Amino acid sequence: MTILRGWFAITLWKRVVAGLVLGALLGMFWPDAAPAVKIVGDLFVRLIKMLVVPVVLITIAAGIAGLGDPRRLGPIGGRTIGLFALTTLIAVSLGMAVGLLVQPGEGIALAGVAPHVLGAAVSPSDQLLSIVPANIIEALARGDMLAIIFTAILLGIGSVLAGEAGKPVVALLQGLAAVLMHIVRIVMEVTPFGVFALIANAVAANGAAVFVNVGWLALCVIFASLAQMLVVHAGLIALVARLPVVRFFRGIVDALAIAFSTASSSATLPVALRVAHDNLGVARPVASTVLPLGAAIGKDGTAMYVGLLGQFALQALGIIPDAQMLVVMLATGALAAFGTAPVPSASLFMLAAMLSAVGVSPEQTALVVGLVLPFDRLLDMTRTVPSASANLTVATLVAKAEGALDEARFRGRVVE
């Protein structure tokens, strides 16, 4: 029991890194032993495969149901949701573009996996029709992600529109989402062992050069995060709100620092509320409406990362995406980002949803997850920063549109 208590007292990411190091050492110095631990990696793959469908279905439905009726929020709610949808879509596009340009996954051979051969191409009309499932049970069994996401959205909206009659369903969805998050946390405890086995086999098959591509992926995350903030968010502040960009970023630096150190939009919320009012001049009623909503659905960093990691995975698996695949990945990534659960590395489950929508198997997705997961804590910290920036950008834009922005305070002309 003492050993177990000591094990769980160590932060999960440290245990994952330990699994990575030990797996790499086993793969380099005793490659013949790597197949003996393969069953542990297979177990990890099956656990991820087991969770993908329920996580996507329940968290997206619960997230939408938890927003309440946007009409009750009035124009503030409508503008907020519309702006977050816009920045999320741009973020996915940016992540995909950086991935296609830099190609960080080029040259990886994940544990000797052969290039993936997709099935026959599906016409755009058939792809569109497949979004609406003829049989939702069959779609769930097949893991048809577009149909599952569509169903989750309808379930969430329907639960809200039902009013009093729908409240038990909303409560059930939120309860199931909470239960699922605890199951995810349990599965994440297996991660150090799964990473150990997957990395041992990857290094035994390909050598330590497999880690070079993760370095390129990290650089892409940093570049795309900066681009989302300095081009997209700064552009909205300068061109739409017509406010000085330097003053904006100077005013939110405290919130960005907390976002990086905690890797949590929820943990950043108290500081974001303070800087929104004190530094940016956003009226408290607007800030207290927009920022909590943003903590739930303002996931620019996650959306960017899922788009980038999707291209990384395709390149590692030897898949060259066509235009239709890219459109499907863009739509799936944007929708999935809205439902990303507030737990560490939850975006990797949304990656599985995106890749499943274009025909990549959960087993192959899990190989990518096994390679990236040991480094995900640092990447998670990095991509939380543009999410926090997006939340404060949207709060500023909504306040400006509502006439609830103290521009003198924003420009630093108010002395307390």
C-alpha positions as CSV (number, residue, x, y, z in Angstrom):
1,M,0.0,0.0,0.0
2,T,2.9,2.4,0.8
3,I,4.3,1.8,-2.7
4,L,0.9,2.5,-4.3
5,R,0.5,5.7,-2.3
6,G,3.9,6.8,-3.3
7,W,3.2,6.0,-6.9
8,F,-0.1,8.0,-7.0
9,A,1.6,10.9,-5.1
10,I,3.8,11.5,-8.2
11,T,2.2,13.8,-10.7
12,L,0.8,11.9,-13.7
13,W,2.8,13.7,-16.3
14,K,6.0,12.8,-14.4
15,R,5.0,9.2,-14.4
16,V,4.2,9.4,-18.1
17,V,7.7,10.9,-18.8
18,A,9.2,8.1,-16.7
19,G,7.4,5.5,-18.8
20,L,8.6,7.3,-22.0
21,V,12.3,7.2,-20.8
22,L,12.1,3.6,-19.7
23,G,10.4,2.5,-22.9
24,A,12.9,4.3,-25.0
25,L,15.8,2.7,-23.1
26,L,14.2,-0.7,-23.5
27,G,13.7,-0.2,-27.2
28,M,17.3,1.0,-27.7
29,F,19.2,-1.4,-25.6
30,W,17.0,-4.5,-25.5
31,P,14.8,-4.3,-28.6
32,D,14.2,-8.1,-28.6
33,A,12.3,-7.6,-25.3
34,A,9.9,-4.9,-26.6
35,P,7.4,-7.4,-28.1
36,A,7.0,-8.9,-24.6
37,V,5.3,-5.8,-23.3
38,K,3.2,-5.2,-26.5
39,I,0.1,-6.5,-24.7
40,V,0.3,-3.5,-22.3
41,G,0.3,-1.1,-25.3
42,D,-2.6,-3.1,-26.9
43,L,-4.6,-2.7,-23.6
44,F,-4.0,1.1,-23.7
45,V,-5.2,1.2,-27.3
46,R,-8.4,-0.7,-26.5
47,L,-9.1,1.6,-23.5
48,I,-8.8,4.7,-25.8
49,K,-11.0,3.0,-28.4
50,M,-13.6,2.1,-25.8
51,L,-13.9,5.7,-24.6
52,V,-13.8,7.7,-27.8
53,V,-17.5,7.3,-28.8
54,P,-19.1,7.9,-25.4
55,V,-16.8,10.9,-24.7
56,V,-17.6,12.6,-28.0
57,L,-21.4,11.9,-27.8
58,I,-21.9,12.8,-24.1
59,T,-19.5,15.7,-23.7
60,I,-20.7,17.6,-26.8
61,A,-24.4,17.0,-25.9
62,A,-23.8,18.0,-22.2
63,G,-21.8,21.0,-23.3
64,I,-24.5,22.4,-25.5
65,A,-27.2,21.6,-23.0
66,G,-25.2,23.3,-20.3
67,L,-25.2,26.6,-22.3
68,G,-28.9,27.0,-21.8
69,D,-31.0,28.7,-24.4
70,P,-28.9,31.4,-26.2
71,R,-32.1,33.4,-26.7
72,R,-32.3,33.9,-22.9
73,L,-28.8,35.5,-23.0
74,G,-30.0,38.0,-25.6
75,P,-27.6,39.6,-28.1
76,I,-24.6,39.1,-25.7
77,G,-25.1,35.3,-25.9
78,G,-25.6,35.3,-29.7
79,R,-22.5,37.5,-30.3
80,T,-20.4,35.4,-27.9
81,I,-21.3,32.0,-29.4
82,G,-20.9,33.4,-33.0
83,L,-17.4,34.9,-32.2
84,F,-16.2,31.8,-30.5
85,A,-17.4,29.7,-33.5
86,L,-15.5,32.0,-35.8
87,T,-12.2,31.9,-33.9
88,T,-12.5,28.2,-33.4
89,L,-12.9,27.6,-37.1
90,I,-10.0,29.8,-37.9
91,A,-7.9,28.0,-35.3
92,V,-8.5,24.6,-36.8
93,S,-7.7,25.9,-40.3
94,L,-4.5,27.5,-39.0
95,G,-3.4,24.3,-37.3
96,M,-4.1,22.3,-40.4
97,A,-2.3,24.8,-42.6
98,V,0.8,24.8,-40.4
99,G,0.8,21.0,-40.4
100,L,0.5,20.8,-44.2
101,L,3.2,23.4,-44.6
102,V,5.8,22.1,-42.2
103,Q,4.8,18.4,-42.4
104,P,6.1,17.5,-38.9
105,G,4.9,13.9,-39.2
106,E,6.8,13.2,-42.5
107,G,9.1,10.2,-42.2
108,I,7.7,8.7,-39.0
109,A,7.1,4.9,-39.2
110,L,5.1,4.3,-36.0
111,A,6.1,1.0,-34.7
112,G,6.6,-0.3,-38.2
113,V,3.0,0.5,-39.2
114,A,2.6,0.3,-43.0
115,P,1.1,3.3,-44.8
116,H,-2.6,3.3,-44.3
117,V,-4.8,2.6,-47.4
118,L,-8.1,4.3,-47.3
119,G,-11.2,2.8,-48.8
120,A,-12.9,3.9,-51.9
121,A,-13.5,7.7,-52.1
122,V,-16.9,8.8,-51.0
123,S,-18.7,11.5,-53.0
124,P,-19.4,14.8,-51.4
125,S,-23.1,14.2,-51.6
126,D,-22.8,10.8,-49.9
127,Q,-20.5,12.3,-47.3
128,L,-23.1,15.0,-46.5
129,L,-25.9,12.4,-46.3
130,S,-23.8,10.3,-43.9
131,I,-23.9,13.1,-41.4
132,V,-27.5,12.2,-40.7
133,P,-27.6,8.6,-39.4
134,A,-30.3,6.3,-40.7
135,N,-29.8,4.3,-37.5
136,I,-28.0,6.0,-34.6
137,I,-27.3,2.7,-32.8
138,E,-25.5,1.4,-35.9
139,A,-23.6,4.7,-36.2
140,L,-22.5,4.4,-32.6
141,A,-21.4,0.8,-33.1
142,R,-19.4,1.8,-36.3
143,G,-17.9,4.9,-34.6
144,D,-19.2,7.1,-37.4
145,M,-18.0,10.4,-35.9
146,L,-19.8,12.8,-38.2
147,A,-23.1,11.1,-37.4
148,I,-22.3,10.9,-33.7
149,I,-21.4,14.6,-33.5
150,F,-24.6,15.6,-35.4
151,T,-26.7,13.4,-33.0
152,A,-24.9,15.0,-30.0
153,I,-25.7,18.5,-31.2
154,L,-29.3,17.7,-31.8
155,L,-29.6,16.0,-28.4
156,G,-28.1,19.0,-26.6
157,I,-30.3,21.5,-28.4
158,G,-33.4,19.4,-28.0
159,S,-32.8,19.0,-24.3
160,V,-32.6,22.8,-23.9
161,L,-35.6,23.6,-26.1
162,A,-37.8,21.1,-24.2
163,G,-37.7,23.5,-21.2
164,E,-38.9,22.0,-17.9
165,A,-39.5,18.6,-19.5
166,G,-35.9,18.5,-20.7
167,K,-34.3,19.4,-17.4
168,P,-34.0,15.7,-16.3
169,V,-32.3,14.9,-19.6
170,V,-29.9,17.9,-19.2
171,A,-29.1,16.7,-15.6
172,L,-28.6,13.2,-16.9
173,L,-26.2,14.3,-19.7
174,Q,-24.2,16.4,-17.2
175,G,-24.1,13.6,-14.7
176,L,-23.0,11.1,-17.4
177,A,-20.3,13.7,-18.5
178,A,-19.0,13.9,-14.9
179,V,-18.9,10.1,-14.7
180,L,-17.1,9.8,-18.0
181,M,-14.5,12.3,-16.8
182,H,-13.8,10.2,-13.8
183,I,-13.5,7.1,-16.1
184,V,-11.1,9.1,-18.3
185,R,-9.0,9.9,-15.2
186,I,-8.9,6.2,-14.4
187,V,-7.8,5.3,-17.9
188,M,-5.2,8.0,-17.8
189,E,-3.6,6.2,-14.8
190,V,-2.8,3.4,-17.3
191,T,-1.0,5.9,-19.5
192,P,2.5,5.5,-18.1
193,F,2.4,1.8,-18.8
194,G,0.8,2.2,-22.2
195,V,3.3,4.8,-23.2
196,F,6.2,2.6,-22.0
197,A,5.0,-0.3,-24.2
198,L,4.2,1.8,-27.3
199,I,7.4,3.8,-27.1
200,A,9.5,0.6,-26.5
201,N,8.1,-0.9,-29.7
202,A,8.4,2.3,-31.7
203,V,12.0,2.8,-30.7
204,A,12.8,-0.9,-31.3
205,A,11.4,-0.7,-34.8
206,N,12.7,2.8,-35.8
207,G,15.4,4.0,-33.4
208,A,15.5,7.2,-31.3
209,A,15.0,9.3,-34.5
210,V,11.3,8.9,-33.8
211,F,11.5,11.7,-31.3
212,V,12.8,14.3,-33.8
213,N,9.4,14.6,-35.3
214,V,7.9,15.4,-31.9
215,G,10.3,18.3,-31.6
216,W,9.0,19.6,-35.0
217,L,5.4,19.2,-33.7
218,A,6.2,21.2,-30.6
219,L,7.7,24.0,-32.7
220,C,4.6,24.0,-34.9
221,V,2.3,24.3,-31.8
222,I,4.3,27.3,-30.6
223,F,4.2,29.0,-34.0
224,A,0.5,28.3,-34.6
225,S,-0.3,29.6,-31.0
226,L,1.5,32.8,-31.7
227,A,-0.1,33.2,-35.1
228,Q,-3.6,32.7,-33.7
229,M,-2.9,35.4,-31.1
230,L,-0.9,37.9,-33.0
231,V,-2.8,37.6,-36.3
232,V,-6.3,36.5,-35.5
233,H,-6.9,38.0,-32.1
234,A,-4.9,41.1,-32.7
235,G,-6.6,41.6,-36.0
236,L,-10.0,41.4,-34.4
237,I,-9.0,43.9,-31.7
238,A,-7.5,46.3,-34.2
239,L,-9.9,46.0,-37.1
240,V,-13.2,45.2,-35.5
241,A,-13.0,46.8,-32.1
242,R,-10.5,49.5,-33.4
243,L,-8.5,49.4,-30.2
244,P,-4.7,49.4,-29.6
245,V,-3.4,45.9,-29.8
246,V,-0.3,46.5,-27.5
247,R,-2.6,47.8,-24.8
248,F,-4.8,44.7,-25.1
249,F,-1.9,42.2,-24.7
250,R,-0.3,44.3,-21.9
251,G,-3.6,44.2,-20.1
252,I,-4.1,40.4,-20.3
253,V,-0.5,39.2,-19.6
254,D,-1.5,38.1,-16.1
255,A,-4.2,35.8,-17.4
256,L,-1.9,34.4,-20.1
257,A,0.7,33.6,-17.5
258,I,-1.9,31.7,-15.3
259,A,-3.2,29.9,-18.4
260,F,0.3,28.7,-19.3
261,S,1.2,27.6,-15.7
262,T,-2.1,25.8,-15.0
263,A,-2.9,24.6,-18.5
264,S,-6.6,25.2,-17.6
265,S,-9.1,27.7,-18.9
266,S,-11.2,27.2,-15.8
267,A,-8.4,27.9,-13.5
268,T,-7.6,31.1,-15.5
269,L,-11.2,32.3,-15.1
270,P,-10.9,34.3,-11.9
271,V,-7.8,36.2,-13.1
272,A,-9.4,36.7,-16.6
273,L,-12.5,38.3,-14.9
274,R,-10.2,40.7,-13.0
275,V,-8.1,41.8,-15.9
276,A,-11.2,42.1,-18.2
277,H,-12.7,44.7,-15.9
278,D,-9.6,46.4,-14.3
279,N,-7.3,46.5,-17.4
280,L,-9.6,46.2,-20.4
281,G,-12.6,48.2,-19.1
282,V,-15.1,45.4,-19.9
283,A,-18.3,45.9,-17.8
284,R,-18.7,43.3,-15.1
285,P,-22.1,42.0,-16.5
286,V,-20.5,41.4,-19.9
287,A,-17.4,39.8,-18.4
288,S,-19.3,37.6,-16.1
289,T,-21.4,36.3,-19.0
290,V,-18.8,36.0,-21.7
291,L,-15.8,34.6,-19.8
292,P,-17.5,31.6,-18.1
293,L,-19.0,30.7,-21.4
294,G,-15.6,31.0,-23.0
295,A,-14.1,28.7,-20.4
296,A,-16.5,26.1,-21.6
297,I,-16.4,26.6,-25.4
298,G,-13.6,29.0,-26.1
299,K,-11.0,26.4,-27.2
300,D,-8.9,28.1,-29.8
301,G,-5.7,26.4,-28.6
302,T,-7.4,23.0,-28.6
303,A,-8.9,23.5,-32.0
304,M,-5.6,24.6,-33.4
305,Y,-3.8,21.6,-31.8
306,V,-6.4,19.0,-33.1
307,G,-6.1,20.4,-36.6
308,L,-2.3,20.3,-36.5
309,L,-2.1,16.9,-34.8
310,G,-4.5,15.5,-37.4
311,Q,-2.1,16.4,-40.2
312,F,0.8,15.1,-38.1
313,A,-1.0,11.7,-37.8
314,L,-1.9,11.5,-41.5
315,Q,1.7,12.2,-42.4
316,A,3.0,9.6,-39.9
317,L,0.6,7.0,-41.4
318,G,1.5,7.8,-45.0
319,I,-1.9,9.3,-45.9
320,I,-2.1,12.1,-48.4
321,P,-5.4,14.0,-47.7
322,D,-7.5,15.2,-50.6
323,A,-9.7,18.3,-50.5
324,Q,-12.8,16.4,-49.3
325,M,-10.8,14.9,-46.4
326,L,-9.5,18.3,-45.4
327,V,-13.1,19.8,-45.3
328,V,-14.3,16.9,-43.2
329,M,-11.4,17.3,-40.8
330,L,-12.0,21.0,-40.6
331,A,-15.7,20.6,-39.7
332,T,-15.1,17.7,-37.3
333,G,-12.2,19.4,-35.6
334,A,-14.2,22.7,-35.0
335,L,-17.3,20.8,-33.7
336,A,-15.2,18.5,-31.5
337,A,-13.3,21.4,-30.0
338,F,-16.5,22.9,-28.7
339,G,-17.1,19.7,-26.7
340,T,-13.6,19.0,-25.5
341,A,-13.8,17.9,-21.9
342,P,-12.0,20.0,-19.2
343,V,-9.4,17.3,-18.3
344,P,-5.7,17.1,-19.2
345,S,-5.0,15.6,-22.7
346,A,-8.8,15.4,-23.5
347,S,-8.0,16.9,-26.9
348,L,-6.4,13.6,-27.8
349,F,-9.8,11.9,-27.6
350,M,-11.1,14.6,-30.0
351,L,-8.2,13.8,-32.3
352,A,-9.6,10.3,-32.5
353,A,-13.0,11.7,-33.5
354,M,-11.4,13.7,-36.3
355,L,-9.3,10.9,-37.7
356,S,-12.2,8.4,-37.4
357,A,-14.3,10.7,-39.6
358,V,-11.8,10.2,-42.4
359,G,-11.3,6.5,-42.0
360,V,-8.3,6.2,-39.7
361,S,-8.6,3.3,-37.3
362,P,-8.6,3.8,-33.5
363,E,-5.5,1.5,-33.3
364,Q,-3.5,3.7,-35.6
365,T,-4.7,6.8,-33.8
366,A,-3.6,5.3,-30.5
367,L,-0.1,4.9,-31.9
368,V,0.0,8.7,-32.5
369,V,-1.4,9.3,-29.0
370,G,1.3,7.0,-27.5
371,L,4.0,9.0,-29.2
372,V,2.7,12.4,-28.3
373,L,1.2,11.9,-24.9
374,P,4.5,12.1,-22.9
375,F,5.0,15.6,-24.2
376,D,1.4,16.6,-24.0
377,R,1.6,18.5,-20.7
378,L,4.0,21.1,-22.1
379,L,2.1,21.3,-25.3
380,D,-1.1,21.6,-23.3
381,M,0.3,24.5,-21.4
382,T,1.3,26.2,-24.6
383,R,-2.0,25.8,-26.4
384,T,-4.0,27.0,-23.3
385,V,-2.6,30.5,-23.8
386,P,-4.4,31.2,-27.2
387,S,-7.6,29.9,-25.6
388,A,-7.3,32.4,-22.8
389,S,-6.4,35.1,-25.3
390,A,-9.5,34.2,-27.4
391,N,-11.8,34.5,-24.3
392,L,-10.6,38.0,-23.5
393,T,-10.7,39.0,-27.2
394,V,-14.3,37.9,-27.5
395,A,-15.2,39.6,-24.2
396,T,-13.7,42.9,-25.5
397,L,-15.5,42.7,-28.8
398,V,-18.8,41.9,-27.2
399,A,-18.4,44.8,-24.7
400,K,-17.5,47.2,-27.5
401,A,-20.6,46.1,-29.5
402,E,-22.8,46.5,-26.4
403,G,-21.5,49.9,-25.5
404,A,-20.2,48.3,-22.3
405,L,-16.5,49.0,-22.7
406,D,-14.7,51.7,-20.8
407,E,-12.2,52.8,-23.5
408,A,-10.5,55.3,-21.2
409,R,-9.6,52.4,-18.8
410,F,-8.6,50.2,-21.8
411,R,-6.2,52.9,-23.0
412,G,-4.8,53.3,-19.5
413,R,-6.2,56.8,-18.9
414,V,-8.0,55.9,-15.7
415,V,-6.0,56.3,-12.5
416,E,-7.3,54.5,-9.5
